[in-house]
Amino acid sequence: MSFRLGVLASGRGSNFLAILRSIEKGELDAELCILISDCEQAPALEIARQRSIPAKYIRYSKKDRQVFEREAAVQLENYACDFVILAGFMRLVTPWLIQRFSRRILNIHPSLLPAFKGLKAQAQALAYGVKISGCTVHIVNEELDGGPIIAQKAVEVRSDDTLESLSARILVEEHHLYPKAIRHYGEKLLKSQVMA
């Protein structure tokens, strides 16, 4: 059961690339239809262009976030995207976009939610002294990092971990977890729509 993905990214695009590679290997039956970034120089845009995936920069203004979201929604709907995948998208999503794509916006966060929401989750985990951290794929809702959890992967926090070493190990697991979670959730949601 194939589905169409639109991706929002702000930075390097490593999770975007992990999803793309999973598709290329036949592990994820999906099509990456468009990548949208709020950062004109985001490496994710170049990755998409190199792979002949439509890539679009849309200017973002904190004064009116819906200007970005409305233009992004037009693009996502023009490409008939089944799901919106946040891959290092460093902006809060407004209720307007959440309602427009209800239960179809997914995000990955570098902690075992509900612990350590928001920015610098890995630093929060180290400061708190936890022995286990990890990553979580969740549905985006109006609560910051508070949507229903789809999948998680635990990562041991070692006694000699630095922010860089822990972040790197969590990122490796993000790259494995995100494509699998997209596949499982996508299949479940689309089957329920077919049966409805």
C-alpha positions as a Markdown table, in Angstrom:
| # | Residue | x | y | z |
|---|---|---|---|---|
| 1 | Met | 0.0 | 0.0 | 0.0 |
| 2 | Ser | 2.0 | 3.0 | -1.3 |
| 3 | Phe | 1.5 | 6.5 | 0.0 |
| 4 | Arg | 2.8 | 10.0 | -0.9 |
| 5 | Leu | 5.0 | 12.0 | 1.5 |
| 6 | Gly | 5.6 | 15.7 | 1.8 |
| 7 | Val | 8.5 | 16.7 | 4.0 |
| 8 | Leu | 9.2 | 19.8 | 5.9 |
| 9 | Ala | 12.8 | 20.3 | 6.9 |
| 10 | Ser | 15.0 | 23.2 | 8.2 |
| 11 | Gly | 18.5 | 21.8 | 8.2 |
| 12 | Arg | 20.8 | 19.1 | 7.0 |
| 13 | Gly | 18.1 | 16.6 | 6.0 |
| 14 | Ser | 19.6 | 13.4 | 7.5 |
| 15 | Asn | 16.2 | 12.0 | 8.4 |
| 16 | Phe | 14.9 | 13.0 | 5.0 |
| 17 | Leu | 17.8 | 11.1 | 3.4 |
| 18 | Ala | 17.2 | 8.1 | 5.7 |
| 19 | Ile | 13.6 | 8.0 | 4.5 |
| 20 | Leu | 14.7 | 8.3 | 0.9 |
| 21 | Arg | 17.2 | 5.5 | 1.2 |
| 22 | Ser | 14.5 | 3.3 | 2.9 |
| 23 | Ile | 12.3 | 3.9 | -0.1 |
| 24 | Glu | 15.1 | 3.1 | -2.6 |
| 25 | Lys | 15.8 | -0.2 | -0.8 |
| 26 | Gly | 12.1 | -1.2 | -1.0 |
| 27 | Glu | 11.7 | -1.1 | 2.8 |
| 28 | Leu | 9.2 | 1.8 | 2.6 |
| 29 | Asp | 6.5 | 1.7 | -0.1 |
| 30 | Ala | 6.1 | 5.4 | -0.5 |
| 31 | Glu | 7.0 | 8.3 | -2.8 |
| 32 | Leu | 8.7 | 11.5 | -1.7 |
| 33 | Cys | 6.7 | 14.0 | -3.6 |
| 34 | Ile | 8.1 | 17.4 | -2.3 |
| 35 | Leu | 10.5 | 18.8 | 0.2 |
| 36 | Ile | 9.7 | 22.2 | 1.7 |
| 37 | Ser | 12.2 | 24.2 | 3.8 |
| 38 | Asp | 11.9 | 27.5 | 5.7 |
| 39 | Cys | 15.7 | 27.9 | 5.3 |
| 40 | Glu | 16.9 | 29.0 | 1.9 |
| 41 | Gln | 20.4 | 27.4 | 2.4 |
| 42 | Ala | 19.2 | 24.2 | 4.0 |
| 43 | Pro | 21.3 | 21.2 | 2.8 |
| 44 | Ala | 18.0 | 19.2 | 2.7 |
| 45 | Leu | 16.9 | 21.2 | -0.3 |
| 46 | Glu | 20.1 | 20.3 | -2.2 |
| 47 | Ile | 19.7 | 16.6 | -1.3 |
| 48 | Ala | 16.2 | 16.7 | -2.8 |
| 49 | Arg | 17.3 | 18.5 | -5.9 |
| 50 | Gln | 20.1 | 16.0 | -6.5 |
| 51 | Arg | 17.5 | 13.2 | -6.4 |
| 52 | Ser | 15.1 | 15.1 | -8.7 |
| 53 | Ile | 12.6 | 15.5 | -5.9 |
| 54 | Pro | 10.7 | 18.9 | -6.1 |
| 55 | Ala | 12.2 | 21.2 | -3.5 |
| 56 | Lys | 10.8 | 24.5 | -2.5 |
| 57 | Tyr | 12.0 | 27.3 | -0.1 |
| 58 | Ile | 9.2 | 29.2 | 1.5 |
| 59 | Arg | 10.1 | 32.3 | 3.6 |
| 60 | Tyr | 9.1 | 32.0 | 7.3 |
| 61 | Ser | 8.0 | 34.9 | 9.5 |
| 62 | Lys | 7.4 | 34.5 | 13.2 |
| 63 | Lys | 5.0 | 37.4 | 13.0 |
| 64 | Asp | 2.7 | 35.4 | 10.8 |
| 65 | Arg | 3.5 | 31.7 | 10.7 |
| 66 | Gln | 0.4 | 30.9 | 8.7 |
| 67 | Val | 1.8 | 32.7 | 5.6 |
| 68 | Phe | 4.4 | 29.9 | 5.4 |
| 69 | Glu | 1.9 | 27.2 | 6.4 |
| 70 | Arg | -0.7 | 28.3 | 3.8 |
| 71 | Glu | 1.8 | 28.3 | 1.0 |
| 72 | Ala | 3.2 | 25.0 | 2.2 |
| 73 | Ala | -0.3 | 23.5 | 2.4 |
| 74 | Val | -1.0 | 24.5 | -1.2 |
| 75 | Gln | 2.2 | 22.7 | -2.3 |
| 76 | Leu | 1.4 | 19.6 | -0.2 |
| 77 | Glu | -2.1 | 19.4 | -1.6 |
| 78 | Asn | -1.0 | 20.0 | -5.2 |
| 79 | Tyr | 1.2 | 17.0 | -4.8 |
| 80 | Ala | -1.6 | 15.0 | -3.2 |
| 81 | Cys | 0.5 | 14.1 | -0.1 |
| 82 | Asp | -1.0 | 11.6 | 2.2 |
| 83 | Phe | 1.3 | 12.5 | 5.0 |
| 84 | Val | 3.4 | 15.5 | 6.1 |
| 85 | Ile | 6.7 | 14.4 | 7.6 |
| 86 | Leu | 8.6 | 16.8 | 9.8 |
| 87 | Ala | 12.3 | 16.0 | 9.4 |
| 88 | Gly | 14.3 | 18.4 | 11.5 |
| 89 | Phe | 11.7 | 21.1 | 11.0 |
| 90 | Met | 12.6 | 23.6 | 13.7 |
| 91 | Arg | 9.3 | 25.5 | 13.8 |
| 92 | Leu | 6.2 | 25.2 | 15.8 |
| 93 | Val | 3.2 | 24.0 | 13.7 |
| 94 | Thr | 0.1 | 26.1 | 14.2 |
| 95 | Pro | -3.4 | 24.6 | 14.9 |
| 96 | Trp | -4.4 | 25.7 | 11.4 |
| 97 | Leu | -2.0 | 23.3 | 9.7 |
| 98 | Ile | -2.6 | 20.5 | 12.3 |
| 99 | Gln | -6.3 | 20.7 | 11.5 |
| 100 | Arg | -5.7 | 20.8 | 7.8 |
| 101 | Phe | -3.7 | 17.6 | 7.9 |
| 102 | Ser | -5.4 | 16.0 | 11.0 |
| 103 | Arg | -3.5 | 12.9 | 12.2 |
| 104 | Arg | -1.4 | 13.0 | 9.1 |
| 105 | Ile | 1.6 | 15.1 | 10.4 |
| 106 | Leu | 4.4 | 13.0 | 11.9 |
| 107 | Asn | 7.5 | 14.1 | 13.8 |
| 108 | Ile | 10.6 | 12.5 | 15.3 |
| 109 | His | 12.0 | 13.8 | 18.6 |
| 110 | Pro | 15.3 | 12.9 | 20.2 |
| 111 | Ser | 14.0 | 11.7 | 23.6 |
| 112 | Leu | 11.7 | 9.1 | 25.0 |
| 113 | Leu | 8.6 | 11.2 | 25.2 |
| 114 | Pro | 6.9 | 12.4 | 27.3 |
| 115 | Ala | 10.3 | 13.1 | 28.8 |
| 116 | Phe | 12.4 | 16.1 | 27.7 |
| 117 | Lys | 10.1 | 17.9 | 25.3 |
| 118 | Gly | 11.2 | 20.9 | 23.2 |
| 119 | Leu | 14.6 | 22.0 | 22.2 |
| 120 | Lys | 17.9 | 20.5 | 23.3 |
| 121 | Ala | 16.4 | 17.2 | 24.5 |
| 122 | Gln | 19.7 | 15.4 | 24.5 |
| 123 | Ala | 21.2 | 18.1 | 26.8 |
| 124 | Gln | 18.2 | 17.9 | 29.0 |
| 125 | Ala | 18.7 | 14.1 | 29.4 |
| 126 | Leu | 22.3 | 14.5 | 30.3 |
| 127 | Ala | 21.6 | 17.3 | 32.8 |
| 128 | Tyr | 18.9 | 15.2 | 34.4 |
| 129 | Gly | 21.2 | 12.2 | 34.7 |
| 130 | Val | 19.0 | 9.6 | 33.1 |
| 131 | Lys | 20.5 | 6.2 | 32.2 |
| 132 | Ile | 18.2 | 5.7 | 29.2 |
| 133 | Ser | 17.2 | 8.2 | 26.5 |
| 134 | Gly | 16.2 | 7.6 | 22.9 |
| 135 | Cys | 13.9 | 8.8 | 20.2 |
| 136 | Thr | 10.1 | 8.9 | 19.6 |
| 137 | Val | 8.0 | 9.2 | 16.5 |
| 138 | His | 4.6 | 10.8 | 17.2 |
| 139 | Ile | 1.6 | 12.4 | 15.6 |
| 140 | Val | 1.7 | 16.1 | 15.8 |
| 141 | Asn | -1.0 | 17.8 | 17.7 |
| 142 | Glu | -1.4 | 21.2 | 19.3 |
| 143 | Glu | 0.7 | 20.3 | 22.4 |
| 144 | Leu | 4.5 | 20.7 | 21.9 |
| 145 | Asp | 5.9 | 17.1 | 21.4 |
| 146 | Gly | 2.7 | 15.9 | 23.0 |
| 147 | Gly | 0.9 | 14.0 | 20.3 |
| 148 | Pro | 0.1 | 10.2 | 20.4 |
| 149 | Ile | 3.2 | 8.1 | 20.3 |
| 150 | Ile | 3.7 | 5.8 | 17.3 |
| 151 | Ala | 7.1 | 4.2 | 18.0 |
| 152 | Gln | 10.1 | 4.6 | 20.3 |
| 153 | Lys | 13.7 | 3.3 | 20.5 |
| 154 | Ala | 15.7 | 3.4 | 23.7 |
| 155 | Val | 19.4 | 4.4 | 23.7 |
| 156 | Glu | 21.7 | 3.8 | 26.7 |
| 157 | Val | 23.2 | 6.9 | 28.2 |
| 158 | Arg | 26.8 | 6.1 | 29.0 |
| 159 | Ser | 28.8 | 7.5 | 31.9 |
| 160 | Asp | 31.3 | 9.1 | 29.5 |
| 161 | Asp | 28.7 | 10.5 | 27.1 |
| 162 | Thr | 29.0 | 14.0 | 25.8 |
| 163 | Leu | 26.2 | 15.9 | 24.1 |
| 164 | Glu | 27.8 | 15.1 | 20.8 |
| 165 | Ser | 28.3 | 11.4 | 21.4 |
| 166 | Leu | 24.8 | 10.9 | 22.8 |
| 167 | Ser | 23.2 | 12.9 | 20.0 |
| 168 | Ala | 25.1 | 10.9 | 17.4 |
| 169 | Arg | 23.9 | 7.6 | 18.8 |
| 170 | Ile | 20.3 | 8.8 | 19.0 |
| 171 | Leu | 20.5 | 10.1 | 15.5 |
| 172 | Val | 21.5 | 6.6 | 14.2 |
| 173 | Glu | 18.4 | 5.1 | 15.8 |
| 174 | Glu | 16.2 | 7.9 | 14.4 |
| 175 | His | 17.3 | 6.9 | 10.9 |
| 176 | His | 16.2 | 3.3 | 11.5 |
| 177 | Leu | 13.0 | 4.1 | 13.4 |
| 178 | Tyr | 11.4 | 6.9 | 11.4 |
| 179 | Pro | 11.0 | 5.0 | 8.1 |
| 180 | Lys | 9.6 | 2.0 | 9.9 |
| 181 | Ala | 7.2 | 4.1 | 11.9 |
| 182 | Ile | 6.0 | 5.9 | 8.8 |
| 183 | Arg | 5.3 | 2.6 | 7.1 |
| 184 | His | 3.4 | 1.0 | 10.0 |
| 185 | Tyr | 1.4 | 4.1 | 10.7 |
| 186 | Gly | 0.7 | 4.9 | 7.1 |
| 187 | Glu | -0.5 | 1.3 | 6.4 |
| 188 | Lys | -2.7 | 1.4 | 9.5 |
| 189 | Leu | -4.3 | 4.8 | 8.7 |
| 190 | Leu | -4.8 | 4.2 | 5.0 |
| 191 | Lys | -6.4 | 0.8 | 5.7 |
| 192 | Ser | -8.8 | 2.3 | 8.2 |
| 193 | Gln | -9.8 | 4.9 | 5.5 |
| 194 | Val | -10.4 | 2.2 | 2.9 |
| 195 | Met | -12.6 | 0.3 | 5.4 |
| 196 | Ala | -14.5 | 3.4 | 6.5 |
